[in-house]
Amino acid sequence: MALSNPPGCAAGSGGAPQRVAQLEERIAILTDLRDSLVRRMPWLAAPDGTADEQAA
């Protein structure tokens, strides 16, 4: 998904790096939580096996 930036948007994106860092931290926490749950309850793994690969 591509995002377009309206003219003048770059000037207001000073907090973007901090927001990206916050999101990456939340993603890491949620990924760890998901992997932990799948290890404990393997039936929660995605049908395509992707959760199994990540939890191993």
PDB file with SEQRES, HELIX, SHEET and CRYST1 records, atoms N, CA, C and O in Angstrom:
SEQRES   1 A   56  MET ALA LEU SER ASN PRO PRO GLY CYS ALA ALA GLY SER          
SEQRES   2 A   56  GLY GLY ALA PRO GLN ARG VAL ALA GLN LEU GLU GLU ARG          
SEQRES   3 A   56  ILE ALA ILE LEU THR ASP LEU ARG ASP SER LEU VAL ARG          
SEQRES   4 A   56  ARG MET PRO TRP LEU ALA ALA PRO ASP GLY THR ALA ASP          
SEQRES   5 A   56  GLU GLN ALA ALA                                              
HELIX    1 AA1 ALA A   10  GLY A   12  5                                   3    
HELIX    2 AA2 ALA A   16  ARG A   40  1                                  25    
HELIX    3 AA3 PRO A   42  LEU A   44  5                                   3    
HELIX    4 AA4 THR A   50  ALA A   55  1                                   6    
CRYST1    1.000    1.000    1.000  90.00  90.00  90.00 P 1           1          
ATOM      1  N   MET A   1       0.851  -1.170   0.000  1.00  0.00           N  
ATOM      2  CA  MET A   1       0.000   0.000   0.000  1.00  0.00           C  
ATOM      3  C   MET A   1       0.897   1.233   0.000  1.00  0.00           C  
ATOM      4  O   MET A   1       1.721   1.401   0.899  1.00  0.00           O  
ATOM      5  N   ALA A   2       0.750   2.054  -0.953  1.00  0.00           N  
ATOM      6  CA  ALA A   2       1.550   3.269  -1.064  1.00  0.00           C  
ATOM      7  C   ALA A   2       0.787   4.430  -0.438  1.00  0.00           C  
ATOM      8  O   ALA A   2      -0.428   4.552  -0.593  1.00  0.00           O  
ATOM      9  N   LEU A   3       1.516   5.266   0.261  1.00  0.00           N  
ATOM     10  CA  LEU A   3       0.917   6.454   0.846  1.00  0.00           C  
ATOM     11  C   LEU A   3       1.427   7.666   0.091  1.00  0.00           C  
ATOM     12  O   LEU A   3       2.614   7.766  -0.222  1.00  0.00           O  
ATOM     13  N   SER A   4       0.532   8.572  -0.194  1.00  0.00           N  
ATOM     14  CA  SER A   4       0.959   9.791  -0.868  1.00  0.00           C  
ATOM     15  C   SER A   4       1.071  10.907   0.156  1.00  0.00           C  
ATOM     16  O   SER A   4       0.310  10.958   1.122  1.00  0.00           O  
ATOM     17  N   ASN A   5       2.015  11.786  -0.062  1.00  0.00           N  
ATOM     18  CA  ASN A   5       2.213  12.923   0.831  1.00  0.00           C  
ATOM     19  C   ASN A   5       1.750  14.193   0.145  1.00  0.00           C  
ATOM     20  O   ASN A   5       2.302  14.583  -0.884  1.00  0.00           O  
ATOM     21  N   PRO A   6       0.743  14.838   0.705  1.00  0.00           N  
ATOM     22  CA  PRO A   6       0.294  16.097   0.130  1.00  0.00           C  
ATOM     23  C   PRO A   6       1.402  17.149   0.245  1.00  0.00           C  
ATOM     24  O   PRO A   6       2.267  17.042   1.114  1.00  0.00           O  
ATOM     25  N   PRO A   7       1.381  18.145  -0.610  1.00  0.00           N  
ATOM     26  CA  PRO A   7       2.383  19.218  -0.506  1.00  0.00           C  
ATOM     27  C   PRO A   7       2.388  19.825   0.893  1.00  0.00           C  
ATOM     28  O   PRO A   7       1.328  20.065   1.470  1.00  0.00           O  
ATOM     29  N   GLY A   8       3.562  20.071   1.434  1.00  0.00           N  
ATOM     30  CA  GLY A   8       3.677  20.645   2.769  1.00  0.00           C  
ATOM     31  C   GLY A   8       3.623  19.623   3.890  1.00  0.00           C  
ATOM     32  O   GLY A   8       3.806  19.976   5.055  1.00  0.00           O  
ATOM     33  N   CYS A   9       3.383  18.391   3.568  1.00  0.00           N  
ATOM     34  CA  CYS A   9       3.264  17.352   4.590  1.00  0.00           C  
ATOM     35  C   CYS A   9       4.615  17.052   5.239  1.00  0.00           C  
ATOM     36  O   CYS A   9       4.668  16.719   6.423  1.00  0.00           O  
ATOM     37  N   ALA A  10       5.692  17.164   4.488  1.00  0.00           N  
ATOM     38  CA  ALA A  10       7.023  16.848   5.022  1.00  0.00           C  
ATOM     39  C   ALA A  10       7.364  17.730   6.214  1.00  0.00           C  
ATOM     40  O   ALA A  10       8.041  17.275   7.136  1.00  0.00           O  
ATOM     41  N   ALA A  11       6.920  18.958   6.217  1.00  0.00           N  
ATOM     42  CA  ALA A  11       7.225  19.879   7.313  1.00  0.00           C  
ATOM     43  C   ALA A  11       6.578  19.425   8.618  1.00  0.00           C  
ATOM     44  O   ALA A  11       7.105  19.705   9.695  1.00  0.00           O  
ATOM     45  N   GLY A  12       5.479  18.752   8.543  1.00  0.00           N  
ATOM     46  CA  GLY A  12       4.767  18.315   9.741  1.00  0.00           C  
ATOM     47  C   GLY A  12       5.085  16.894  10.165  1.00  0.00           C  
ATOM     48  O   GLY A  12       4.415  16.356  11.046  1.00  0.00           O  
ATOM     49  N   SER A  13       6.089  16.271   9.560  1.00  0.00           N  
ATOM     50  CA  SER A  13       6.371  14.873   9.874  1.00  0.00           C  
ATOM     51  C   SER A  13       7.555  14.714  10.817  1.00  0.00           C  
ATOM     52  O   SER A  13       8.190  13.659  10.830  1.00  0.00           O  
ATOM     53  N   GLY A  14       7.865  15.738  11.606  1.00  0.00           N  
ATOM     54  CA  GLY A  14       9.002  15.679  12.514  1.00  0.00           C  
ATOM     55  C   GLY A  14       8.896  14.579  13.553  1.00  0.00           C  
ATOM     56  O   GLY A  14       9.919  14.069  14.011  1.00  0.00           O  
ATOM     57  N   GLY A  15       7.695  14.204  13.932  1.00  0.00           N  
ATOM     58  CA  GLY A  15       7.509  13.153  14.932  1.00  0.00           C  
ATOM     59  C   GLY A  15       7.418  11.769  14.334  1.00  0.00           C  
ATOM     60  O   GLY A  15       7.264  10.787  15.061  1.00  0.00           O  
ATOM     61  N   ALA A  16       7.512  11.675  13.024  1.00  0.00           N  
ATOM     62  CA  ALA A  16       7.349  10.385  12.359  1.00  0.00           C  
ATOM     63  C   ALA A  16       8.389   9.358  12.796  1.00  0.00           C  
ATOM     64  O   ALA A  16       8.005   8.220  13.065  1.00  0.00           O  
ATOM     65  N   PRO A  17       9.678   9.681  12.885  1.00  0.00           N  
ATOM     66  CA  PRO A  17      10.641   8.664  13.320  1.00  0.00           C  
ATOM     67  C   PRO A  17      10.341   8.111  14.719  1.00  0.00           C  
ATOM     68  O   PRO A  17      10.504   6.917  14.969  1.00  0.00           O  
ATOM     69  N   GLN A  18       9.906   8.984  15.618  1.00  0.00           N  
ATOM     70  CA  GLN A  18       9.553   8.522  16.967  1.00  0.00           C  
ATOM     71  C   GLN A  18       8.333   7.611  16.907  1.00  0.00           C  
ATOM     72  O   GLN A  18       8.287   6.587  17.589  1.00  0.00           O  
ATOM     73  N   ARG A  19       7.358   7.974  16.108  1.00  0.00           N  
ATOM     74  CA  ARG A  19       6.148   7.154  15.989  1.00  0.00           C  
ATOM     75  C   ARG A  19       6.481   5.789  15.396  1.00  0.00           C  
ATOM     76  O   ARG A  19       5.962   4.770  15.852  1.00  0.00           O  
ATOM     77  N   VAL A  20       7.344   5.764  14.384  1.00  0.00           N  
ATOM     78  CA  VAL A  20       7.757   4.500  13.784  1.00  0.00           C  
ATOM     79  C   VAL A  20       8.455   3.637  14.834  1.00  0.00           C  
ATOM     80  O   VAL A  20       8.208   2.433  14.901  1.00  0.00           O  
ATOM     81  N   ALA A  21       9.311   4.224  15.641  1.00  0.00           N  
ATOM     82  CA  ALA A  21      10.005   3.476  16.693  1.00  0.00           C  
ATOM     83  C   ALA A  21       9.009   2.896  17.701  1.00  0.00           C  
ATOM     84  O   ALA A  21       9.156   1.755  18.139  1.00  0.00           O  
ATOM     85  N   GLN A  22       7.997   3.685  18.065  1.00  0.00           N  
ATOM     86  CA  GLN A  22       6.969   3.201  18.988  1.00  0.00           C  
ATOM     87  C   GLN A  22       6.212   2.024  18.377  1.00  0.00           C  
ATOM     88  O   GLN A  22       5.955   1.027  19.052  1.00  0.00           O  
ATOM     89  N   LEU A  23       5.861   2.142  17.114  1.00  0.00           N  
ATOM     90  CA  LEU A  23       5.137   1.065  16.443  1.00  0.00           C  
ATOM     91  C   LEU A  23       5.985  -0.197  16.341  1.00  0.00           C  
ATOM     92  O   LEU A  23       5.479  -1.302  16.535  1.00  0.00           O  
ATOM     93  N   GLU A  24       7.267  -0.040  16.039  1.00  0.00           N  
ATOM     94  CA  GLU A  24       8.155  -1.205  15.964  1.00  0.00           C  
ATOM     95  C   GLU A  24       8.259  -1.904  17.318  1.00  0.00           C  
ATOM     96  O   GLU A  24       8.299  -3.133  17.383  1.00  0.00           O  
ATOM     97  N   GLU A  25       8.304  -1.130  18.387  1.00  0.00           N  
ATOM     98  CA  GLU A  25       8.348  -1.721  19.729  1.00  0.00           C  
ATOM     99  C   GLU A  25       7.065  -2.495  20.020  1.00  0.00           C  
ATOM    100  O   GLU A  25       7.116  -3.605  20.550  1.00  0.00           O  
ATOM    101  N   ARG A  26       5.927  -1.918  19.679  1.00  0.00           N  
ATOM    102  CA  ARG A  26       4.646  -2.600  19.901  1.00  0.00           C  
ATOM    103  C   ARG A  26       4.544  -3.861  19.067  1.00  0.00           C  
ATOM    104  O   ARG A  26       4.045  -4.882  19.540  1.00  0.00           O  
ATOM    105  N   ILE A  27       5.016  -3.800  17.817  1.00  0.00           N  
ATOM    106  CA  ILE A  27       4.996  -4.978  16.942  1.00  0.00           C  
ATOM    107  C   ILE A  27       5.852  -6.084  17.546  1.00  0.00           C  
ATOM    108  O   ILE A  27       5.443  -7.245  17.551  1.00  0.00           O  
ATOM    109  N   ALA A  28       7.039  -5.741  18.059  1.00  0.00           N  
ATOM    110  CA  ALA A  28       7.920  -6.742  18.671  1.00  0.00           C  
ATOM    111  C   ALA A  28       7.257  -7.385  19.883  1.00  0.00           C  
ATOM    112  O   ALA A  28       7.328  -8.602  20.056  1.00  0.00           O  
ATOM    113  N   ILE A  29       6.615  -6.578  20.721  1.00  0.00           N  
ATOM    114  CA  ILE A  29       5.933  -7.103  21.907  1.00  0.00           C  
ATOM    115  C   ILE A  29       4.801  -8.037  21.500  1.00  0.00           C  
ATOM    116  O   ILE A  29       4.666  -9.128  22.054  1.00  0.00           O  
ATOM    117  N   LEU A  30       3.996  -7.618  20.543  1.00  0.00           N  
ATOM    118  CA  LEU A  30       2.874  -8.444  20.094  1.00  0.00           C  
ATOM    119  C   LEU A  30       3.347  -9.721  19.403  1.00  0.00           C  
ATOM    120  O   LEU A  30       2.726 -10.773  19.554  1.00  0.00           O  
ATOM    121  N   THR A  31       4.436  -9.635  18.650  1.00  0.00           N  
ATOM    122  CA  THR A  31       4.986 -10.819  17.995  1.00  0.00           C  
ATOM    123  C   THR A  31       5.458 -11.823  19.042  1.00  0.00           C  
ATOM    124  O   THR A  31       5.204 -13.021  18.910  1.00  0.00           O  
ATOM    125  N   ASP A  32       6.138 -11.348  20.074  1.00  0.00           N  
ATOM    126  CA  ASP A  32       6.578 -12.229  21.155  1.00  0.00           C  
ATOM    127  C   ASP A  32       5.388 -12.875  21.856  1.00  0.00           C  
ATOM    128  O   ASP A  32       5.421 -14.063  22.175  1.00  0.00           O  
ATOM    129  N   LEU A  33       4.351 -12.104  22.092  1.00  0.00           N  
ATOM    130  CA  LEU A  33       3.142 -12.630  22.733  1.00  0.00           C  
ATOM    131  C   LEU A  33       2.500 -13.708  21.874  1.00  0.00           C  
ATOM    132  O   LEU A  33       2.133 -14.772  22.374  1.00  0.00           O  
ATOM    133  N   ARG A  34       2.365 -13.430  20.572  1.00  0.00           N  
ATOM    134  CA  ARG A  34       1.784 -14.410  19.663  1.00  0.00           C  
ATOM    135  C   ARG A  34       2.600 -15.695  19.647  1.00  0.00           C  
ATOM    136  O   ARG A  34       2.042 -16.790  19.731  1.00  0.00           O  
ATOM    137  N   ASP A  35       3.917 -15.564  19.540  1.00  0.00           N  
ATOM    138  CA  ASP A  35       4.783 -16.739  19.488  1.00  0.00           C  
ATOM    139  C   ASP A  35       4.676 -17.555  20.776  1.00  0.00           C  
ATOM    140  O   ASP A  35       4.665 -18.785  20.738  1.00  0.00           O  
ATOM    141  N   SER A  36       4.599 -16.874  21.897  1.00  0.00           N  
ATOM    142  CA  SER A  36       4.459 -17.560  23.175  1.00  0.00           C  
ATOM    143  C   SER A  36       3.138 -18.332  23.243  1.00  0.00           C  
ATOM    144  O   SER A  36       3.102 -19.477  23.693  1.00  0.00           O  
ATOM    145  N   LEU A  37       2.071 -17.700  22.799  1.00  0.00           N  
ATOM    146  CA  LEU A  37       0.765 -18.376  22.799  1.00  0.00           C  
ATOM    147  C   LEU A  37       0.762 -19.588  21.880  1.00  0.00           C  
ATOM    148  O   LEU A  37       0.217 -20.634  22.232  1.00  0.00           O  
ATOM    149  N   VAL A  38       1.362 -19.459  20.716  1.00  0.00           N  
ATOM    150  CA  VAL A  38       1.382 -20.576  19.760  1.00  0.00           C  
ATOM    151  C   VAL A  38       2.221 -21.727  20.310  1.00  0.00           C  
ATOM    152  O   VAL A  38       1.882 -22.892  20.102  1.00  0.00           O  
ATOM    153  N   ARG A  39       3.319 -21.412  21.013  1.00  0.00           N  
ATOM    154  CA  ARG A  39       4.118 -22.482  21.623  1.00  0.00           C  
ATOM    155  C   ARG A  39       3.297 -23.239  22.662  1.00  0.00           C  
ATOM    156  O   ARG A  39       3.406 -24.459  22.781  1.00  0.00           O  
ATOM    157  N   ARG A  40       2.479 -22.511  23.407  1.00  0.00           N  
ATOM    158  CA  ARG A  40       1.672 -23.136  24.462  1.00  0.00           C  
ATOM    159  C   ARG A  40       0.411 -23.787  23.911  1.00  0.00           C  
ATOM    160  O   ARG A  40      -0.076 -24.777  24.458  1.00  0.00           O  
ATOM    161  N   MET A  41      -0.113 -23.229  22.830  1.00  0.00           N  
ATOM    162  CA  MET A  41      -1.366 -23.717  22.241  1.00  0.00           C  
ATOM    163  C   MET A  41      -1.194 -23.834  20.728  1.00  0.00           C  
ATOM    164  O   MET A  41      -1.650 -22.961  19.990  1.00  0.00           O  
ATOM    165  N   PRO A  42      -0.544 -24.898  20.256  1.00  0.00           N  
ATOM    166  CA  PRO A  42      -0.198 -25.003  18.839  1.00  0.00           C  
ATOM    167  C   PRO A  42      -1.401 -24.960  17.889  1.00  0.00           C  
ATOM    168  O   PRO A  42      -1.246 -24.648  16.708  1.00  0.00           O  
ATOM    169  N   TRP A  43      -2.577 -25.267  18.392  1.00  0.00           N  
ATOM    170  CA  TRP A  43      -3.757 -25.217  17.519  1.00  0.00           C  
ATOM    171  C   TRP A  43      -4.102 -23.791  17.101  1.00  0.00           C  
ATOM    172  O   TRP A  43      -4.943 -23.596  16.223  1.00  0.00           O  
ATOM    173  N   LEU A  44      -3.474 -22.803  17.707  1.00  0.00           N  
ATOM    174  CA  LEU A  44      -3.691 -21.414  17.317  1.00  0.00           C  
ATOM    175  C   LEU A  44      -2.869 -21.017  16.093  1.00  0.00           C  
ATOM    176  O   LEU A  44      -3.069 -19.941  15.531  1.00  0.00           O  
ATOM    177  N   ALA A  45      -1.947 -21.883  15.681  1.00  0.00           N  
ATOM    178  CA  ALA A  45      -1.084 -21.565  14.547  1.00  0.00           C  
ATOM    179  C   ALA A  45      -1.930 -21.320  13.302  1.00  0.00           C  
ATOM    180  O   ALA A  45      -2.996 -21.908  13.122  1.00  0.00           O  
ATOM    181  N   ALA A  46      -1.423 -20.442  12.458  1.00  0.00           N  
ATOM    182  CA  ALA A  46      -2.121 -20.130  11.208  1.00  0.00           C  
ATOM    183  C   ALA A  46      -2.216 -21.389  10.347  1.00  0.00           C  
ATOM    184  O   ALA A  46      -1.300 -22.211  10.355  1.00  0.00           O  
ATOM    185  N   PRO A  47      -3.311 -21.550   9.606  1.00  0.00           N  
ATOM    186  CA  PRO A  47      -3.483 -22.738   8.768  1.00  0.00           C  
ATOM    187  C   PRO A  47      -2.375 -22.911   7.728  1.00  0.00           C  
ATOM    188  O   PRO A  47      -2.091 -24.035   7.314  1.00  0.00           O  
ATOM    189  N   ASP A  48      -1.759 -21.835   7.311  1.00  0.00           N  
ATOM    190  CA  ASP A  48      -0.701 -21.946   6.304  1.00  0.00           C  
ATOM    191  C   ASP A  48       0.650 -22.279   6.923  1.00  0.00           C  
ATOM    192  O   ASP A  48       1.637 -22.418   6.200  1.00  0.00           O  
ATOM    193  N   GLY A  49       0.714 -22.410   8.256  1.00  0.00           N  
ATOM    194  CA  GLY A  49       1.927 -22.813   8.936  1.00  0.00           C  
ATOM    195  C   GLY A  49       2.878 -21.682   9.267  1.00  0.00           C  
ATOM    196  O   GLY A  49       3.954 -21.932   9.811  1.00  0.00           O  
ATOM    197  N   THR A  50       2.522 -20.452   8.962  1.00  0.00           N  
ATOM    198  CA  THR A  50       3.457 -19.353   9.193  1.00  0.00           C  
ATOM    199  C   THR A  50       3.718 -19.141  10.674  1.00  0.00           C  
ATOM    200  O   THR A  50       4.847 -18.824  11.049  1.00  0.00           O  
ATOM    201  N   ALA A  51       2.727 -19.303  11.519  1.00  0.00           N  
ATOM    202  CA  ALA A  51       2.943 -19.117  12.956  1.00  0.00           C  
ATOM    203  C   ALA A  51       3.862 -20.213  13.501  1.00  0.00           C  
ATOM    204  O   ALA A  51       4.665 -19.954  14.397  1.00  0.00           O  
ATOM    205  N   ASP A  52       3.752 -21.433  12.969  1.00  0.00           N  
ATOM    206  CA  ASP A  52       4.636 -22.520  13.397  1.00  0.00           C  
ATOM    207  C   ASP A  52       6.089 -22.177  13.109  1.00  0.00           C  
ATOM    208  O   ASP A  52       6.954 -22.401  13.956  1.00  0.00           O  
ATOM    209  N   GLU A  53       6.368 -21.646  11.947  1.00  0.00           N  
ATOM    210  CA  GLU A  53       7.737 -21.311  11.571  1.00  0.00           C  
ATOM    211  C   GLU A  53       8.299 -20.223  12.457  1.00  0.00           C  
ATOM    212  O   GLU A  53       9.467 -20.280  12.842  1.00  0.00           O  
ATOM    213  N   GLN A  54       7.493 -19.237  12.785  1.00  0.00           N  
ATOM    214  CA  GLN A  54       7.962 -18.127  13.584  1.00  0.00           C  
ATOM    215  C   GLN A  54       8.133 -18.512  15.035  1.00  0.00           C  
ATOM    216  O   GLN A  54       8.991 -17.955  15.720  1.00  0.00           O  
ATOM    217  N   ALA A  55       7.342 -19.448  15.523  1.00  0.00           N  
ATOM    218  CA  ALA A  55       7.411 -19.838  16.919  1.00  0.00           C  
ATOM    219  C   ALA A  55       8.553 -20.807  17.182  1.00  0.00           C  
ATOM    220  O   ALA A  55       8.971 -20.971  18.329  1.00  0.00           O  
ATOM    221  N   ALA A  56       9.054 -21.438  16.160  1.00  0.00           N  
ATOM    222  CA  ALA A  56      10.117 -22.445  16.350  1.00  0.00           C  
ATOM    223  C   ALA A  56      11.445 -21.821  16.689  1.00  0.00           C  
ATOM    224  O   ALA A  56      12.432 -22.533  16.877  1.00  0.00           O  
TER     225      ALA A  56                                                      
END                                                                             
